[in-house]
Structures are given as C-alpha cells and as structure tokens.
Amino acid sequence: MARFEAGAIVIVDWHGGARPKEPGRLRPAIVVEDHELFDPTYPNVVVVPLTNDDRLAIPGLSVAIDPTPENGCVQRCFALAGSVTSVSVSRVRGTESRVRPDQLRDIRRRLADAIGLG
C-alpha cells in the first residue's frame, strides 16, 4: 500500500458508494494525516476534499488555496476541513502537487475546530 505524505494533493475516486451530498466522482483532496503515525500497510488515508465551489466553503472551516505552480490549481479552490474523511488508498492516485506547509497547518487547525479540539 502506498503512503501519501501530509500536504500532498491527490485524486480520489469517490464513484460508486457516495450518498447524497457526498462527493461522487473523481475529485482532488489534500492528505492531512501524519503519515508517520500509520504503518505503510494501513489501507486508508485521511483527506479533506478540494472544491472550486465557494458555496461549499463554510467560513472558518475552509482554507482558500490560490493557484501556484506547486499546487497545480488552475483557479482558487477551497480545502473543506469540515468534510475530513478516511478513504481507501486503492481509491487514491498521487500527483506531484502539494500545498504549502503553512496552508497544511491552517487546514489542520480548522479540522481540529470542526471536531471540537480547537
């Protein structure tokens, strides 16, 4: 099983299994787990989805990601920390793209707020 490093932008295949109001197609996401906590054979990875739909960006629980060569985004998008999920690595495809360390810290802080740890 592949491990994905925190901050990596990956493509997740959410086809087949999505419920209403959940992602249901190929979609970018940001790895937020501390990959050093998990054994390389652990079958899941913790991610937050990315969207370019600002209507889904809950104020205080989303992080704006502006396009850069490093993240590969073509327009402003939002990391939805309130939609954190664990997904099978078999549904995940890696990319060369990633967010900056300060953006990853901000996403994790908002994720902590979303689950009541902030």
Biopython code that builds the backbone (N, CA, C, O; Angstrom):
import numpy as np
from Bio.PDB.StructureBuilder import StructureBuilder

atoms = [
    (1, "MET", "N", (0.844, -1.183, 0.000)),
    (1, "MET", "CA", (0.000, 0.000, 0.000)),
    (1, "MET", "C", (0.890, 1.248, 0.000)),
    (1, "MET", "O", (1.905, 1.306, 0.695)),
    (2, "ALA", "N", (0.496, 2.219, -0.777)),
    (2, "ALA", "CA", (1.247, 3.469, -0.831)),
    (2, "ALA", "C", (0.840, 4.370, 0.329)),
    (2, "ALA", "O", (-0.326, 4.407, 0.724)),
    (3, "ARG", "N", (1.807, 5.087, 0.862)),
    (3, "ARG", "CA", (1.526, 6.106, 1.868)),
    (3, "ARG", "C", (1.694, 7.444, 1.180)),
    (3, "ARG", "O", (2.610, 7.635, 0.381)),
    (4, "PHE", "N", (0.825, 8.344, 1.489)),
    (4, "PHE", "CA", (0.878, 9.677, 0.915)),
    (4, "PHE", "C", (1.271, 10.644, 2.015)),
    (4, "PHE", "O", (0.738, 10.575, 3.122)),
    (5, "GLU", "N", (2.193, 11.537, 1.725)),
    (5, "GLU", "CA", (2.659, 12.487, 2.728)),
    (5, "GLU", "C", (1.654, 13.602, 2.940)),
    (5, "GLU", "O", (0.943, 14.006, 2.019)),
    (6, "ALA", "N", (1.609, 14.094, 4.175)),
    (6, "ALA", "CA", (0.729, 15.214, 4.515)),
    (6, "ALA", "C", (1.044, 16.404, 3.627)),
    (6, "ALA", "O", (2.204, 16.731, 3.377)),
    (7, "GLY", "N", (-0.022, 17.042, 3.156)),
    (7, "GLY", "CA", (0.122, 18.196, 2.283)),
    (7, "GLY", "C", (0.054, 17.851, 0.812)),
    (7, "GLY", "O", (-0.081, 18.741, -0.027)),
    (8, "ALA", "N", (0.145, 16.567, 0.483)),
    (8, "ALA", "CA", (0.057, 16.150, -0.915)),
    (8, "ALA", "C", (-1.366, 16.340, -1.425)),
    (8, "ALA", "O", (-2.339, 16.078, -0.717)),
    (9, "ILE", "N", (-1.465, 16.798, -2.664)),
    (9, "ILE", "CA", (-2.760, 16.850, -3.331)),
    (9, "ILE", "C", (-2.888, 15.559, -4.124)),
    (9, "ILE", "O", (-2.021, 15.226, -4.932)),
    (10, "VAL", "N", (-3.963, 14.844, -3.890)),
    (10, "VAL", "CA", (-4.209, 13.560, -4.526)),
    (10, "VAL", "C", (-5.540, 13.621, -5.273)),
    (10, "VAL", "O", (-6.329, 14.546, -5.079)),
    (11, "ILE", "N", (-5.775, 12.640, -6.116)),
    (11, "ILE", "CA", (-7.061, 12.498, -6.790)),
    (11, "ILE", "C", (-7.755, 11.285, -6.180)),
    (11, "ILE", "O", (-7.209, 10.182, -6.172)),
    (12, "VAL", "N", (-8.967, 11.505, -5.669)),
    (12, "VAL", "CA", (-9.732, 10.434, -5.032)),
    (12, "VAL", "C", (-10.898, 10.050, -5.930)),
    (12, "VAL", "O", (-11.609, 10.915, -6.441)),
    (13, "ASP", "N", (-11.089, 8.755, -6.117)),
    (13, "ASP", "CA", (-12.210, 8.247, -6.903)),
    (13, "ASP", "C", (-13.351, 7.901, -5.945)),
    (13, "ASP", "O", (-13.352, 6.847, -5.309)),
    (14, "TRP", "N", (-14.318, 8.810, -5.860)),
    (14, "TRP", "CA", (-15.473, 8.591, -4.992)),
    (14, "TRP", "C", (-16.653, 8.002, -5.772)),
    (14, "TRP", "O", (-17.777, 8.013, -5.269)),
    (15, "HIS", "N", (-16.427, 7.493, -6.978)),
    (15, "HIS", "CA", (-17.507, 6.855, -7.741)),
    (15, "HIS", "C", (-18.010, 5.627, -6.987)),
    (15, "HIS", "O", (-17.232, 4.932, -6.334)),
    (16, "GLY", "N", (-19.267, 5.371, -7.077)),
    (16, "GLY", "CA", (-19.828, 4.142, -6.510)),
    (16, "GLY", "C", (-19.754, 4.095, -5.004)),
    (16, "GLY", "O", (-18.751, 3.628, -4.464)),
    (17, "GLY", "N", (-20.728, 4.537, -4.330)),
    (17, "GLY", "CA", (-20.742, 4.468, -2.884)),
    (17, "GLY", "C", (-21.083, 5.784, -2.229)),
    (17, "GLY", "O", (-21.351, 5.831, -1.028)),
    (18, "ALA", "N", (-21.077, 6.850, -2.997)),
    (18, "ALA", "CA", (-21.388, 8.157, -2.417)),
    (18, "ALA", "C", (-22.881, 8.265, -2.136)),
    (18, "ALA", "O", (-23.709, 7.791, -2.914)),
    (19, "ARG", "N", (-23.199, 8.875, -1.048)),
    (19, "ARG", "CA", (-24.579, 9.169, -0.673)),
    (19, "ARG", "C", (-24.895, 10.598, -1.103)),
    (19, "ARG", "O", (-23.983, 11.354, -1.437)),
    (20, "PRO", "N", (-26.170, 10.980, -1.099)),
    (20, "PRO", "CA", (-26.491, 12.378, -1.430)),
    (20, "PRO", "C", (-25.688, 13.340, -0.550)),
    (20, "PRO", "O", (-25.520, 13.119, 0.649)),
    (21, "LYS", "N", (-25.204, 14.399, -1.169)),
    (21, "LYS", "CA", (-24.417, 15.457, -0.531)),
    (21, "LYS", "C", (-22.973, 15.041, -0.255)),
    (21, "LYS", "O", (-22.234, 15.809, 0.360)),
    (22, "GLU", "N", (-22.540, 13.838, -0.691)),
    (22, "GLU", "CA", (-21.149, 13.411, -0.572)),
    (22, "GLU", "C", (-20.505, 13.454, -1.954)),
    (22, "GLU", "O", (-21.205, 13.389, -2.964)),
    (23, "PRO", "N", (-19.171, 13.563, -2.009)),
    (23, "PRO", "CA", (-18.521, 13.521, -3.310)),
    (23, "PRO", "C", (-18.901, 12.230, -4.037)),
    (23, "PRO", "O", (-19.055, 11.185, -3.404)),
    (24, "GLY", "N", (-19.051, 12.295, -5.357)),
    (24, "GLY", "CA", (-19.440, 11.114, -6.102)),
    (24, "GLY", "C", (-18.726, 10.987, -7.428)),
    (24, "GLY", "O", (-19.278, 10.431, -8.377)),
    (25, "ARG", "N", (-17.502, 11.496, -7.509)),
    (25, "ARG", "CA", (-16.754, 11.458, -8.767)),
    (25, "ARG", "C", (-15.269, 11.594, -8.452)),
    (25, "ARG", "O", (-14.884, 11.649, -7.284)),
    (26, "LEU", "N", (-14.439, 11.648, -9.486)),
    (26, "LEU", "CA", (-13.024, 11.943, -9.282)),
    (26, "LEU", "C", (-12.910, 13.359, -8.754)),
    (26, "LEU", "O", (-13.529, 14.286, -9.276)),
    (27, "ARG", "N", (-12.118, 13.510, -7.719)),
    (27, "ARG", "CA", (-12.045, 14.829, -7.086)),
    (27, "ARG", "C", (-10.705, 14.981, -6.379)),
    (27, "ARG", "O", (-10.206, 14.023, -5.788)),
    (28, "PRO", "N", (-10.113, 16.180, -6.432)),
    (28, "PRO", "CA", (-8.868, 16.397, -5.700)),
    (28, "PRO", "C", (-9.124, 16.505, -4.198)),
    (28, "PRO", "O", (-10.192, 16.923, -3.751)),
    (29, "ALA", "N", (-8.121, 16.119, -3.453)),
    (29, "ALA", "CA", (-8.177, 16.202, -1.995)),
    (29, "ALA", "C", (-6.763, 16.444, -1.480)),
    (29, "ALA", "O", (-5.784, 16.243, -2.198)),
    (30, "ILE", "N", (-6.673, 16.872, -0.243)),
    (30, "ILE", "CA", (-5.381, 17.109, 0.402)),
    (30, "ILE", "C", (-5.209, 16.104, 1.521)),
    (30, "ILE", "O", (-6.100, 15.934, 2.354)),
    (31, "VAL", "N", (-4.068, 15.439, 1.543)),
    (31, "VAL", "CA", (-3.753, 14.494, 2.617)),
    (31, "VAL", "C", (-3.461, 15.299, 3.877)),
    (31, "VAL", "O", (-2.609, 16.188, 3.865)),
    (32, "VAL", "N", (-4.167, 14.989, 4.969)),
    (32, "VAL", "CA", (-3.982, 15.725, 6.215)),
    (32, "VAL", "C", (-3.455, 14.849, 7.345)),
    (32, "VAL", "O", (-3.105, 15.366, 8.406)),
    (33, "GLU", "N", (-3.392, 13.544, 7.144)),
    (33, "GLU", "CA", (-2.902, 12.662, 8.205)),
    (33, "GLU", "C", (-1.405, 12.836, 8.391)),
    (33, "GLU", "O", (-0.701, 13.283, 7.485)),
    (34, "ASP", "N", (-0.931, 12.479, 9.569)),
    (34, "ASP", "CA", (0.502, 12.397, 9.826)),
    (34, "ASP", "C", (0.930, 11.017, 9.362)),
    (34, "ASP", "O", (0.718, 10.031, 10.067)),
    (35, "HIS", "N", (1.530, 10.938, 8.185)),
    (35, "HIS", "CA", (1.855, 9.646, 7.586)),
    (35, "HIS", "C", (2.812, 8.821, 8.445)),
    (35, "HIS", "O", (2.892, 7.606, 8.270)),
    (36, "GLU", "N", (3.532, 9.446, 9.360)),
    (36, "GLU", "CA", (4.452, 8.704, 10.217)),
    (36, "GLU", "C", (3.731, 7.941, 11.324)),
    (36, "GLU", "O", (4.326, 7.069, 11.957)),
    (37, "LEU", "N", (2.457, 8.257, 11.568)),
    (37, "LEU", "CA", (1.688, 7.554, 12.596)),
    (37, "LEU", "C", (1.176, 6.200, 12.119)),
    (37, "LEU", "O", (0.878, 5.325, 12.932)),
    (38, "PHE", "N", (1.074, 6.027, 10.813)),
    (38, "PHE", "CA", (0.450, 4.837, 10.253)),
    (38, "PHE", "C", (1.484, 3.907, 9.642)),
    (38, "PHE", "O", (2.428, 4.358, 8.994)),
    (39, "ASP", "N", (1.305, 2.621, 9.849)),
    (39, "ASP", "CA", (2.129, 1.609, 9.214)),
    (39, "ASP", "C", (1.952, 1.724, 7.693)),
    (39, "ASP", "O", (0.848, 2.016, 7.233)),
    (40, "PRO", "N", (2.996, 1.504, 6.917)),
    (40, "PRO", "CA", (2.865, 1.608, 5.456)),
    (40, "PRO", "C", (1.788, 0.703, 4.857)),
    (40, "PRO", "O", (1.316, 0.965, 3.751)),
    (41, "THR", "N", (1.397, -0.343, 5.557)),
    (41, "THR", "CA", (0.367, -1.244, 5.032)),
    (41, "THR", "C", (-1.051, -0.844, 5.446)),
    (41, "THR", "O", (-2.016, -1.494, 5.045)),
    (42, "TYR", "N", (-1.187, 0.226, 6.250)),
    (42, "TYR", "CA", (-2.527, 0.677, 6.646)),
    (42, "TYR", "C", (-3.317, 1.015, 5.380)),
    (42, "TYR", "O", (-2.818, 1.751, 4.529)),
    (43, "PRO", "N", (-4.532, 0.495, 5.239)),
    (43, "PRO", "CA", (-5.244, 0.586, 3.956)),
    (43, "PRO", "C", (-5.974, 1.892, 3.658)),
    (43, "PRO", "O", (-6.552, 2.028, 2.580)),
    (44, "ASN", "N", (-5.967, 2.851, 4.573)),
    (44, "ASN", "CA", (-6.705, 4.097, 4.372)),
    (44, "ASN", "C", (-5.792, 5.309, 4.508)),
    (44, "ASN", "O", (-4.674, 5.211, 5.015)),
    (45, "VAL", "N", (-6.289, 6.448, 4.045)),
    (45, "VAL", "CA", (-5.584, 7.714, 4.185)),
    (45, "VAL", "C", (-6.623, 8.780, 4.541)),
    (45, "VAL", "O", (-7.752, 8.737, 4.053)),
    (46, "VAL", "N", (-6.240, 9.734, 5.391)),
    (46, "VAL", "CA", (-7.154, 10.789, 5.835)),
    (46, "VAL", "C", (-6.949, 12.021, 4.963)),
    (46, "VAL", "O", (-5.836, 12.531, 4.830)),
    (47, "VAL", "N", (-8.059, 12.492, 4.368)),
    (47, "VAL", "CA", (-8.002, 13.603, 3.425)),
    (47, "VAL", "C", (-9.132, 14.601, 3.689)),
    (47, "VAL", "O", (-10.117, 14.296, 4.362)),
    (48, "VAL", "N", (-8.955, 15.797, 3.138)),
    (48, "VAL", "CA", (-10.053, 16.768, 3.033)),
    (48, "VAL", "C", (-10.224, 17.079, 1.555)),
    (48, "VAL", "O", (-9.235, 17.276, 0.848)),
    (49, "PRO", "N", (-11.461, 17.126, 1.075)),
    (49, "PRO", "CA", (-11.680, 17.414, -0.342)),
    (49, "PRO", "C", (-11.397, 18.862, -0.691)),
    (49, "PRO", "O", (-11.471, 19.751, 0.158)),
    (50, "LEU", "N", (-11.070, 19.083, -1.953)),
    (50, "LEU", "CA", (-10.922, 20.418, -2.524)),
    (50, "LEU", "C", (-12.112, 20.684, -3.433)),
    (50, "LEU", "O", (-12.611, 19.774, -4.096)),
    (51, "THR", "N", (-12.561, 21.922, -3.462)),
    (51, "THR", "CA", (-13.626, 22.322, -4.379)),
    (51, "THR", "C", (-13.361, 23.731, -4.881)),
    (51, "THR", "O", (-12.715, 24.534, -4.207)),
    (52, "ASN", "N", (-13.864, 24.017, -6.064)),
    (52, "ASN", "CA", (-13.797, 25.400, -6.546)),
    (52, "ASN", "C", (-15.136, 26.103, -6.343)),
    (52, "ASN", "O", (-15.306, 27.250, -6.757)),
    (53, "ASP", "N", (-16.081, 25.423, -5.713)),
    (53, "ASP", "CA", (-17.413, 25.979, -5.439)),
    (53, "ASP", "C", (-17.393, 26.696, -4.086)),
    (53, "ASP", "O", (-17.461, 26.057, -3.036)),
    (54, "ASP", "N", (-17.299, 28.019, -4.123)),
    (54, "ASP", "CA", (-17.199, 28.779, -2.865)),
    (54, "ASP", "C", (-18.446, 28.657, -2.002)),
    (54, "ASP", "O", (-18.399, 28.990, -0.818)),
    (55, "ARG", "N", (-19.563, 28.188, -2.560)),
    (55, "ARG", "CA", (-20.775, 27.983, -1.755)),
    (55, "ARG", "C", (-20.615, 26.833, -0.767)),
    (55, "ARG", "O", (-21.336, 26.767, 0.228)),
    (56, "LEU", "N", (-19.670, 25.924, -1.035)),
    (56, "LEU", "CA", (-19.414, 24.796, -0.132)),
    (56, "LEU", "C", (-18.384, 25.131, 0.941)),
    (56, "LEU", "O", (-18.185, 24.358, 1.879)),
    (57, "ALA", "N", (-17.737, 26.269, 0.806)),
    (57, "ALA", "CA", (-16.678, 26.679, 1.724)),
    (57, "ALA", "C", (-17.288, 27.325, 2.964)),
    (57, "ALA", "O", (-17.618, 28.510, 2.953)),
    (58, "ILE", "N", (-17.436, 26.554, 4.020)),
    (58, "ILE", "CA", (-18.002, 27.059, 5.264)),
    (58, "ILE", "C", (-16.999, 28.014, 5.906)),
    (58, "ILE", "O", (-15.862, 27.625, 6.173)),
    (59, "PRO", "N", (-17.406, 29.261, 6.158)),
    (59, "PRO", "CA", (-16.480, 30.215, 6.788)),
    (59, "PRO", "C", (-15.932, 29.656, 8.104)),
    (59, "PRO", "O", (-16.681, 29.130, 8.927)),
    (60, "GLY", "N", (-14.636, 29.777, 8.284)),
    (60, "GLY", "CA", (-13.981, 29.293, 9.491)),
    (60, "GLY", "C", (-13.597, 27.819, 9.444)),
    (60, "GLY", "O", (-12.807, 27.361, 10.270)),
    (61, "LEU", "N", (-14.151, 27.063, 8.478)),
    (61, "LEU", "CA", (-13.831, 25.634, 8.368)),
    (61, "LEU", "C", (-13.242, 25.275, 7.005)),
    (61, "LEU", "O", (-13.089, 24.099, 6.676)),
    (62, "SER", "N", (-12.917, 26.294, 6.223)),
    (62, "SER", "CA", (-12.341, 26.071, 4.903)),
    (62, "SER", "C", (-11.117, 26.967, 4.734)),
    (62, "SER", "O", (-11.015, 28.029, 5.349)),
    (63, "VAL", "N", (-10.200, 26.521, 3.896)),
    (63, "VAL", "CA", (-8.991, 27.282, 3.615)),
    (63, "VAL", "C", (-8.932, 27.546, 2.115)),
    (63, "VAL", "O", (-8.989, 26.615, 1.312)),
    (64, "ALA", "N", (-8.818, 28.816, 1.741)),
    (64, "ALA", "CA", (-8.685, 29.180, 0.336)),
    (64, "ALA", "C", (-7.291, 28.803, -0.154)),
    (64, "ALA", "O", (-6.292, 29.077, 0.513)),
    (65, "ILE", "N", (-7.234, 28.173, -1.323)),
    (65, "ILE", "CA", (-5.976, 27.775, -1.947)),
    (65, "ILE", "C", (-5.916, 28.456, -3.310)),
    (65, "ILE", "O", (-6.651, 28.091, -4.228)),
    (66, "ASP", "N", (-5.037, 29.447, -3.435)),
    (66, "ASP", "CA", (-4.879, 30.142, -4.707)),
    (66, "ASP", "C", (-3.892, 29.378, -5.588)),
    (66, "ASP", "O", (-2.995, 28.710, -5.075)),
    (67, "PRO", "N", (-4.052, 29.472, -6.912)),
    (67, "PRO", "CA", (-3.196, 28.716, -7.831)),
    (67, "PRO", "C", (-1.718, 29.084, -7.712)),
    (67, "PRO", "O", (-1.361, 30.259, -7.626)),
    (68, "THR", "N", (-0.875, 28.066, -7.708)),
    (68, "THR", "CA", (0.580, 28.217, -7.781)),
    (68, "THR", "C", (1.123, 27.054, -8.611)),
    (68, "THR", "O", (0.422, 26.061, -8.804)),
    (69, "PRO", "N", (2.339, 27.159, -9.097)),
    (69, "PRO", "CA", (2.933, 26.013, -9.812)),
    (69, "PRO", "C", (3.043, 24.775, -8.920)),
    (69, "PRO", "O", (2.932, 23.652, -9.411)),
    (70, "GLU", "N", (3.261, 24.966, -7.615)),
    (70, "GLU", "CA", (3.424, 23.833, -6.699)),
    (70, "GLU", "C", (2.125, 23.068, -6.460)),
    (70, "GLU", "O", (2.145, 21.845, -6.318)),
    (71, "ASN", "N", (0.980, 23.786, -6.414)),
    (71, "ASN", "CA", (-0.270, 23.077, -6.125)),
    (71, "ASN", "C", (-1.018, 22.668, -7.385)),
    (71, "ASN", "O", (-1.953, 21.872, -7.304)),
    (72, "GLY", "N", (-0.640, 23.183, -8.532)),
    (72, "GLY", "CA", (-1.255, 22.770, -9.781)),
    (72, "GLY", "C", (-2.697, 23.220, -9.984)),
    (72, "GLY", "O", (-3.332, 22.826, -10.962)),
    (73, "CYS", "N", (-3.215, 24.028, -9.087)),
    (73, "CYS", "CA", (-4.597, 24.510, -9.225)),
    (73, "CYS", "C", (-4.665, 25.514, -10.373)),
    (73, "CYS", "O", (-3.717, 26.263, -10.606)),
    (74, "VAL", "N", (-5.778, 25.524, -11.080)),
    (74, "VAL", "CA", (-5.948, 26.462, -12.189)),
    (74, "VAL", "C", (-6.840, 27.637, -11.802)),
    (74, "VAL", "O", (-6.941, 28.617, -12.540)),
    (75, "GLN", "N", (-7.481, 27.537, -10.654)),
    (75, "GLN", "CA", (-8.283, 28.635, -10.120)),
    (75, "GLN", "C", (-8.341, 28.485, -8.611)),
    (75, "GLN", "O", (-7.962, 27.446, -8.069)),
    (76, "ARG", "N", (-8.814, 29.515, -7.935)),
    (76, "ARG", "CA", (-8.937, 29.457, -6.484)),
    (76, "ARG", "C", (-9.853, 28.293, -6.104)),
    (76, "ARG", "O", (-10.912, 28.100, -6.701)),
    (77, "CYS", "N", (-9.432, 27.531, -5.116)),
    (77, "CYS", "CA", (-10.265, 26.449, -4.607)),
    (77, "CYS", "C", (-10.219, 26.486, -3.083)),
    (77, "CYS", "O", (-9.519, 27.304, -2.486)),
    (78, "PHE", "N", (-10.971, 25.594, -2.475)),
    (78, "PHE", "CA", (-11.130, 25.599, -1.028)),
    (78, "PHE", "C", (-10.929, 24.197, -0.473)),
    (78, "PHE", "O", (-11.508, 23.231, -0.970)),
    (79, "ALA", "N", (-10.101, 24.097, 0.563)),
    (79, "ALA", "CA", (-9.924, 22.853, 1.295)),
    (79, "ALA", "C", (-11.027, 22.803, 2.351)),
    (79, "ALA", "O", (-11.106, 23.676, 3.216)),
    (80, "LEU", "N", (-11.872, 21.785, 2.279)),
    (80, "LEU", "CA", (-13.048, 21.688, 3.155)),
    (80, "LEU", "C", (-12.724, 20.882, 4.409)),
    (80, "LEU", "O", (-13.003, 19.685, 4.478)),
    (81, "ALA", "N", (-12.134, 21.548, 5.395)),
    (81, "ALA", "CA", (-11.713, 20.868, 6.623)),
    (81, "ALA", "C", (-12.879, 20.220, 7.352)),
    (81, "ALA", "O", (-12.692, 19.218, 8.042)),
    (82, "GLY", "N", (-14.068, 20.770, 7.214)),
    (82, "GLY", "CA", (-15.241, 20.188, 7.859)),
    (82, "GLY", "C", (-15.723, 18.914, 7.201)),
    (82, "GLY", "O", (-16.636, 18.263, 7.708)),
    (83, "SER", "N", (-15.121, 18.544, 6.070)),
    (83, "SER", "CA", (-15.501, 17.323, 5.351)),
    (83, "SER", "C", (-14.389, 16.283, 5.379)),
    (83, "SER", "O", (-14.269, 15.474, 4.459)),
    (84, "VAL", "N", (-13.585, 16.301, 6.424)),
    (84, "VAL", "CA", (-12.491, 15.344, 6.560)),
    (84, "VAL", "C", (-13.042, 13.919, 6.522)),
    (84, "VAL", "O", (-14.109, 13.631, 7.065)),
    (85, "THR", "N", (-12.282, 13.032, 5.865)),
    (85, "THR", "CA", (-12.713, 11.643, 5.762)),
    (85, "THR", "C", (-11.506, 10.732, 5.593)),
    (85, "THR", "O", (-10.419, 11.167, 5.213)),
    (86, "SER", "N", (-11.726, 9.476, 5.883)),
    (86, "SER", "CA", (-10.733, 8.441, 5.629)),
    (86, "SER", "C", (-11.184, 7.676, 4.394)),
    (86, "SER", "O", (-12.353, 7.306, 4.280)),
    (87, "VAL", "N", (-10.269, 7.441, 3.480)),
    (87, "VAL", "CA", (-10.607, 6.770, 2.228)),
    (87, "VAL", "C", (-9.564, 5.699, 1.937)),
    (87, "VAL", "O", (-8.390, 5.857, 2.271)),
    (88, "SER", "N", (-9.996, 4.619, 1.318)),
    (88, "SER", "CA", (-9.089, 3.539, 0.952)),
    (88, "SER", "C", (-8.020, 4.043, 0.001)),
    (88, "SER", "O", (-8.319, 4.773, -0.944)),
    (89, "VAL", "N", (-6.762, 3.654, 0.248)),
    (89, "VAL", "CA", (-5.689, 4.065, -0.645)),
    (89, "VAL", "C", (-5.898, 3.505, -2.053)),
    (89, "VAL", "O", (-5.317, 4.015, -3.010)),
    (90, "SER", "N", (-6.718, 2.465, -2.188)),
    (90, "SER", "CA", (-6.988, 1.923, -3.517)),
    (90, "SER", "C", (-7.815, 2.890, -4.361)),
    (90, "SER", "O", (-7.892, 2.738, -5.580)),
    (91, "ARG", "N", (-8.433, 3.883, -3.721)),
    (91, "ARG", "CA", (-9.213, 4.899, -4.433)),
    (91, "ARG", "C", (-8.407, 6.169, -4.699)),
    (91, "ARG", "O", (-8.932, 7.127, -5.266)),
    (92, "VAL", "N", (-7.138, 6.185, -4.295)),
    (92, "VAL", "CA", (-6.339, 7.407, -4.323)),
    (92, "VAL", "C", (-5.197, 7.284, -5.333)),
    (92, "VAL", "O", (-4.492, 6.277, -5.390)),
    (93, "ARG", "N", (-5.042, 8.346, -6.127)),
    (93, "ARG", "CA", (-3.933, 8.439, -7.071)),
    (93, "ARG", "C", (-3.103, 9.660, -6.704)),
    (93, "ARG", "O", (-3.636, 10.760, -6.558)),
    (94, "GLY", "N", (-1.817, 9.465, -6.557)),
    (94, "GLY", "CA", (-0.925, 10.564, -6.205)),
    (94, "GLY", "C", (-0.691, 11.515, -7.361)),
    (94, "GLY", "O", (-0.891, 11.161, -8.523)),
    (95, "THR", "N", (-0.267, 12.727, -7.033)),
    (95, "THR", "CA", (0.141, 13.725, -8.023)),
    (95, "THR", "C", (1.454, 14.325, -7.522)),
    (95, "THR", "O", (1.919, 13.995, -6.431)),
    (96, "GLU", "N", (2.032, 15.186, -8.308)),
    (96, "GLU", "CA", (3.245, 15.904, -7.906)),
    (96, "GLU", "C", (2.900, 17.180, -7.135)),
    (96, "GLU", "O", (3.796, 17.870, -6.650)),
    (97, "SER", "N", (1.629, 17.493, -7.021)),
    (97, "SER", "CA", (1.188, 18.756, -6.423)),
    (97, "SER", "C", (1.087, 18.667, -4.920)),
    (97, "SER", "O", (0.889, 17.595, -4.347)),
    (98, "ARG", "N", (1.231, 19.837, -4.286)),
    (98, "ARG", "CA", (1.092, 19.893, -2.831)),
    (98, "ARG", "C", (0.797, 21.313, -2.388)),
    (98, "ARG", "O", (1.050, 22.277, -3.111)),
    (99, "VAL", "N", (0.250, 21.421, -1.171)),
    (99, "VAL", "CA", (0.022, 22.737, -0.580)),
    (99, "VAL", "C", (1.248, 23.117, 0.239)),
    (99, "VAL", "O", (2.075, 22.270, 0.576)),
    (100, "ARG", "N", (1.350, 24.400, 0.550)),
    (100, "ARG", "CA", (2.465, 24.891, 1.366)),
    (100, "ARG", "C", (2.300, 24.414, 2.815)),
    (100, "ARG", "O", (1.182, 24.132, 3.246)),
    (101, "PRO", "N", (3.398, 24.323, 3.563)),
    (101, "PRO", "CA", (3.314, 23.912, 4.969)),
    (101, "PRO", "C", (2.383, 24.804, 5.801)),
    (101, "PRO", "O", (1.668, 24.295, 6.664)),
    (102, "ASP", "N", (2.374, 26.121, 5.561)),
    (102, "ASP", "CA", (1.501, 26.997, 6.336)),
    (102, "ASP", "C", (0.029, 26.726, 6.008)),
    (102, "ASP", "O", (-0.829, 26.853, 6.881)),
    (103, "GLN", "N", (-0.269, 26.357, 4.768)),
    (103, "GLN", "CA", (-1.646, 26.016, 4.409)),
    (103, "GLN", "C", (-2.066, 24.710, 5.077)),
    (103, "GLN", "O", (-3.192, 24.595, 5.561)),
    (104, "LEU", "N", (-1.168, 23.727, 5.107)),
    (104, "LEU", "CA", (-1.462, 22.458, 5.786)),
    (104, "LEU", "C", (-1.732, 22.705, 7.270)),
    (104, "LEU", "O", (-2.673, 22.138, 7.826)),
    (105, "ARG", "N", (-0.920, 23.543, 7.918)),
    (105, "ARG", "CA", (-1.152, 23.866, 9.338)),
    (105, "ARG", "C", (-2.520, 24.511, 9.526)),
    (105, "ARG", "O", (-3.239, 24.181, 10.470)),
    (106, "ASP", "N", (-2.881, 25.424, 8.636)),
    (106, "ASP", "CA", (-4.176, 26.102, 8.727)),
    (106, "ASP", "C", (-5.325, 25.113, 8.543)),
    (106, "ASP", "O", (-6.315, 25.171, 9.272)),
    (107, "ILE", "N", (-5.200, 24.210, 7.575)),
    (107, "ILE", "CA", (-6.232, 23.190, 7.360)),
    (107, "ILE", "C", (-6.376, 22.324, 8.599)),
    (107, "ILE", "O", (-7.495, 22.065, 9.044)),
    (108, "ARG", "N", (-5.260, 21.872, 9.165)),
    (108, "ARG", "CA", (-5.319, 21.017, 10.367)),
    (108, "ARG", "C", (-5.926, 21.773, 11.550)),
    (108, "ARG", "O", (-6.672, 21.189, 12.337)),
    (109, "ARG", "N", (-5.616, 23.059, 11.683)),
    (109, "ARG", "CA", (-6.199, 23.846, 12.783)),
    (109, "ARG", "C", (-7.713, 23.930, 12.620)),
    (109, "ARG", "O", (-8.455, 23.780, 13.591)),
    (110, "ARG", "N", (-8.165, 24.167, 11.409)),
    (110, "ARG", "CA", (-9.606, 24.255, 11.157)),
    (110, "ARG", "C", (-10.275, 22.885, 11.308)),
    (110, "ARG", "O", (-11.421, 22.796, 11.749)),
    (111, "LEU", "N", (-9.567, 21.835, 10.947)),
    (111, "LEU", "CA", (-10.069, 20.484, 11.157)),
    (111, "LEU", "C", (-10.254, 20.233, 12.656)),
    (111, "LEU", "O", (-11.267, 19.669, 13.069)),
    (112, "ALA", "N", (-9.295, 20.642, 13.457)),
    (112, "ALA", "CA", (-9.411, 20.499, 14.912)),
    (112, "ALA", "C", (-10.632, 21.272, 15.426)),
    (112, "ALA", "O", (-11.357, 20.784, 16.294)),
    (113, "ASP", "N", (-10.853, 22.465, 14.894)),
    (113, "ASP", "CA", (-12.047, 23.229, 15.272)),
    (113, "ASP", "C", (-13.319, 22.467, 14.899)),
    (113, "ASP", "O", (-14.279, 22.426, 15.669)),
    (114, "ALA", "N", (-13.314, 21.862, 13.703)),
    (114, "ALA", "CA", (-14.503, 21.151, 13.213)),
    (114, "ALA", "C", (-14.878, 19.975, 14.086)),
    (114, "ALA", "O", (-16.058, 19.643, 14.196)),
    (115, "ILE", "N", (-13.893, 19.330, 14.716)),
    (115, "ILE", "CA", (-14.208, 18.169, 15.567)),
    (115, "ILE", "C", (-14.149, 18.500, 17.061)),
    (115, "ILE", "O", (-14.157, 17.606, 17.907)),
    (116, "GLY", "N", (-14.091, 19.789, 17.368)),
    (116, "GLY", "CA", (-14.182, 20.225, 18.764)),
    (116, "GLY", "C", (-12.911, 20.215, 19.551)),
    (116, "GLY", "O", (-12.950, 20.240, 20.781)),
    (117, "LEU", "N", (-11.767, 20.180, 18.879)),
    (117, "LEU", "CA", (-10.481, 20.195, 19.587)),
    (117, "LEU", "C", (-9.824, 21.556, 19.623)),
    (117, "LEU", "O", (-8.820, 21.752, 20.308)),
    (118, "GLY", "N", (-10.400, 22.513, 18.874)),
    (118, "GLY", "CA", (-9.791, 23.844, 18.755)),
    (118, "GLY", "C", (-10.005, 24.713, 19.962)),
    (118, "GLY", "O", (-9.544, 25.854, 19.990)),
]
sb = StructureBuilder()
sb.init_structure("model")
sb.init_model(0)
sb.init_chain("A")
sb.init_seg("    ")
for serial, (resi, resn, name, xyz) in enumerate(atoms, 1):
    if name == "N":
        sb.init_residue(resn, " ", resi, " ")
    sb.init_atom(name, np.array(xyz, "f"), 0.0, 1.0, " ", f" {name:<3s}", serial, name[0])
structure = sb.get_structure()
